[in-house]
Each structure stands twice: as C-alpha cells, then as structure tokens.
Amino acid sequence: MTKCLEETLACHCGETLAGIKPANLICCTKEAYPDIGAQLKVLNSQLNGKGIYFLVLCSCQKRDLVLVYRPKLLSQHLEDARVRRFLAQNGYPADRGLAQMLAFLQKRIQQQEQFPHEIGVFLGYPIEDIEGFVRHKGQNYQYSGYWKVYANVEDKKQMFARYTRCRKAILKRVHAGISIAQLFKAS
C-alpha cells in the first residue's frame, strides 16, 4: 500500500474509517495512483471483515472515483423514510438493498453529464441539507463546511469539528507509520 493512498484515506475518509459517518468519496488520479485497483483489492481483503469497503463508482482515462463506506451504517441511513422517498423520487430502487442502490448510483454517475446531487444521500449528509441544496441550486446556504448547510447550523458545526478531529487523529497515526489496516485491526 502506498503511503500516498494511506494519507489520502486518513485525510479525506477518517470519519468513515472510524465509523462515525457512513461514507466518503475520494478522487484518485491515474497518475498519482496507477495501481489503485490492486490497492483497493488489498484494502477490501483486509478491511471488509471489519465493515469497511472500497468501491470504484466510476473510472475514466484520468481518474477513479472511489466510495469508501461502511455498509451497515449506510444501509441504516438509507432506511430513513425521507431519504427513501427522496431516492425514489430520483428513480432509485429505494425498496431494494444497498447493493442495488449502489449499482444504480454507479450507472447514474456514468450516464449523466452533471454529477448527481443525490450523492449526498450516499455520503450520509442530512436530508434537509440535500433537499436545500437542490431547492436553492447550491445557493442561499447558511453555512459551508464538509457540505453546504441549510438547517441546524450549530449541530452541523459540531459534527464538522468532530470529523476534523477524527481525520487529524488518524492522519497523525498514519504519519507515525501505522497503516490503515493496522489501525483498524484488520486480519
């Protein structure tokens, strides 16, 4: 595993790796990560048993878009009635399982010219912020942190601070030479 990928995961996915957020998304350029497929295969073999998964959502000549997720947390998030309704309104098979919804998301990303706004649902963003983003076309938000916030600003600020502390703690350990697999006690 390259140090570069370990640092990227710690820096951008720490809260998911630690189990306090269902998913994160990272963009890996082919130049920086020429063997990303092999690296993700190793990570999946090491960490799937600990409930951490890596899935390439789309790939092009220059980059791969990778979803880092915890299936149990993500499934729980997707079971919320408002989330299911939102996904169903956007054509998702909301009555099906996580695998079918992720497959639909992959297809949606690959077929659309614009990035689908519903990605926020899969990243665990609160539905009120996703709906606000769609309704206001990304404008008129009350606060911007890890995403644009349209409601409950103080709660989201605390959440963002927790995510930042988590990322810094994991990055510190990676810089000390502990691998992601070691950190999360993979076998």
VMD Tcl script that draws the C-alpha trace (Angstrom):
set ca {
  {0.00 0.00 0.00}
  {1.45 3.34 -0.93}
  {1.92 5.98 1.73}
  {0.12 8.41 -0.59}
  {-3.11 6.37 -0.55}
  {-2.91 5.84 3.21}
  {-2.59 9.62 3.73}
  {-5.44 10.34 1.31}
  {-7.72 7.92 3.12}
  {-6.80 9.35 6.52}
  {-7.18 12.93 5.35}
  {-10.47 12.55 3.46}
  {-12.17 9.49 4.93}
  {-11.17 9.34 8.59}
  {-14.68 9.70 9.96}
  {-15.92 6.87 7.74}
  {-12.99 4.63 8.61}
  {-13.67 5.32 12.30}
  {-17.37 4.50 11.89}
  {-18.93 7.90 12.66}
  {-20.06 8.63 9.08}
  {-21.41 6.10 6.57}
  {-19.31 7.05 3.53}
  {-16.83 9.37 1.86}
  {-15.77 9.91 -1.71}
  {-12.21 10.33 -2.98}
  {-10.95 11.12 -6.45}
  {-7.78 9.24 -7.36}
  {-5.86 10.35 -10.43}
  {-4.30 7.59 -12.51}
  {-1.02 9.49 -12.36}
  {-0.89 9.52 -8.55}
  {-2.48 6.07 -8.12}
  {-1.57 3.98 -11.19}
  {-2.39 0.71 -9.42}
  {-5.47 1.85 -7.49}
  {-7.47 -1.25 -8.47}
  {-4.88 -3.57 -6.93}
  {-4.57 -1.37 -3.83}
  {-8.34 -1.33 -3.30}
  {-8.46 -5.10 -3.73}
  {-5.90 -5.46 -0.93}
  {-7.75 -2.98 1.29}
  {-11.05 -4.78 0.70}
  {-9.46 -8.12 1.59}
  {-8.02 -6.60 4.78}
  {-10.95 -4.44 5.89}
  {-14.23 -5.89 4.61}
  {-14.30 -8.16 7.65}
  {-14.18 -5.01 9.80}
  {-17.09 -3.45 7.92}
  {-15.07 -1.08 5.71}
  {-15.48 -1.29 1.92}
  {-13.95 0.42 -1.13}
  {-15.86 0.67 -4.41}
  {-14.89 2.39 -7.66}
  {-18.04 4.29 -8.64}
  {-16.66 5.41 -11.99}
  {-13.44 5.39 -13.89}
  {-12.13 7.38 -16.83}
  {-8.75 7.80 -18.51}
  {-7.51 10.27 -15.91}
  {-9.14 9.28 -12.60}
  {-11.16 6.89 -10.49}
  {-13.92 7.99 -8.15}
  {-13.85 5.76 -5.07}
  {-16.57 5.35 -2.46}
  {-15.23 4.42 0.97}
  {-18.15 3.15 3.02}
  {-19.48 1.17 5.91}
  {-22.38 -0.93 4.58}
  {-24.14 -1.27 7.92}
  {-24.12 2.49 8.62}
  {-25.00 3.35 5.04}
  {-27.90 0.88 4.97}
  {-29.24 2.36 8.20}
  {-29.01 5.87 6.77}
  {-30.79 4.81 3.58}
  {-33.66 3.29 5.58}
  {-34.81 6.71 6.82}
  {-38.28 7.39 5.33}
  {-37.35 10.86 4.00}
  {-34.18 9.51 2.42}
  {-36.04 6.61 0.78}
  {-38.70 8.97 -0.56}
  {-36.02 11.32 -1.95}
  {-34.20 8.44 -3.65}
  {-37.42 7.00 -5.06}
  {-38.32 10.44 -6.49}
  {-34.93 10.39 -8.22}
  {-35.55 6.98 -9.80}
  {-33.64 4.79 -7.34}
  {-34.87 1.32 -6.39}
  {-35.40 2.54 -2.81}
  {-37.23 -0.65 -1.87}
  {-34.17 -2.75 -2.71}
  {-30.97 -3.36 -0.84}
  {-27.75 -1.39 -0.65}
  {-26.05 -3.29 -3.48}
  {-28.82 -2.45 -5.96}
  {-28.83 1.20 -4.94}
  {-25.05 1.48 -5.27}
  {-25.24 -0.16 -8.71}
  {-27.90 2.39 -9.70}
  {-25.69 5.21 -8.39}
  {-22.76 3.91 -10.44}
  {-24.92 3.87 -13.57}
  {-26.29 7.35 -12.83}
  {-22.77 8.80 -12.40}
  {-21.54 7.19 -15.60}
  {-24.54 8.25 -17.70}
  {-25.15 11.82 -16.56}
  {-23.22 14.84 -17.72}
  {-23.66 16.54 -14.35}
  {-22.78 14.97 -11.04}
  {-25.96 13.66 -9.39}
  {-26.94 15.69 -6.33}
  {-28.27 12.61 -4.59}
  {-24.67 11.50 -3.99}
  {-25.04 13.41 -0.71}
  {-27.51 10.79 0.48}
  {-24.90 8.08 -0.01}
  {-22.31 10.18 1.81}
  {-24.55 10.45 4.86}
  {-25.41 14.12 4.50}
  {-28.60 15.11 6.33}
  {-31.59 15.04 4.00}
  {-32.61 18.61 4.88}
  {-29.28 19.85 3.54}
  {-29.54 17.79 0.35}
  {-33.08 19.00 -0.28}
  {-31.98 22.57 0.49}
  {-29.09 22.27 -1.95}
  {-31.38 21.01 -4.70}
  {-34.14 23.55 -3.98}
  {-31.74 26.52 -3.84}
  {-29.41 25.22 -6.60}
  {-26.43 25.33 -4.24}
  {-27.09 28.94 -3.22}
  {-28.51 30.62 -0.09}
  {-26.91 28.16 2.32}
  {-26.47 29.13 5.97}
  {-23.01 27.64 6.40}
  {-20.45 25.73 4.34}
  {-18.26 23.04 5.83}
  {-17.93 19.47 4.62}
  {-21.14 20.23 2.70}
  {-23.48 23.20 2.32}
  {-25.75 23.51 5.35}
  {-29.35 24.69 5.07}
  {-30.63 23.80 8.56}
  {-29.41 23.20 12.13}
  {-26.16 25.09 11.62}
  {-24.79 24.75 15.16}
  {-25.33 20.98 15.15}
  {-23.54 20.69 11.81}
  {-20.62 22.83 13.01}
  {-20.16 20.44 15.93}
  {-20.38 17.48 13.56}
  {-17.78 19.04 11.23}
  {-15.45 19.69 14.17}
  {-15.77 16.04 15.20}
  {-14.97 14.92 11.65}
  {-11.91 17.17 11.57}
  {-10.62 15.86 14.93}
  {-11.10 12.30 13.70}
  {-9.26 12.92 10.44}
  {-6.35 14.61 12.22}
  {-6.04 11.77 14.74}
  {-5.95 9.11 12.04}
  {-3.55 11.12 9.87}
  {-1.22 11.54 12.85}
  {-1.11 7.76 13.29}
  {-0.52 7.17 9.56}
  {2.35 9.67 9.65}
  {3.74 7.69 12.61}
  {3.90 4.62 10.36}
  {0.70 2.81 11.30}
  {-1.16 1.55 8.25}
  {-4.92 1.90 7.83}
  {-5.22 -1.89 8.06}
  {-3.25 -1.95 11.32}
  {-5.15 0.99 12.71}
  {-8.48 -0.72 12.19}
  {-7.17 -4.09 13.31}
  {-7.54 -5.92 10.03}
  {-6.50 -9.55 9.91}
}
mol new
graphics top color blue
foreach p $ca { graphics top sphere $p radius 0.5 }
foreach p [lrange $ca 0 end-1] q [lrange $ca 1 end] { graphics top cylinder $p $q radius 0.2 }
display resetview
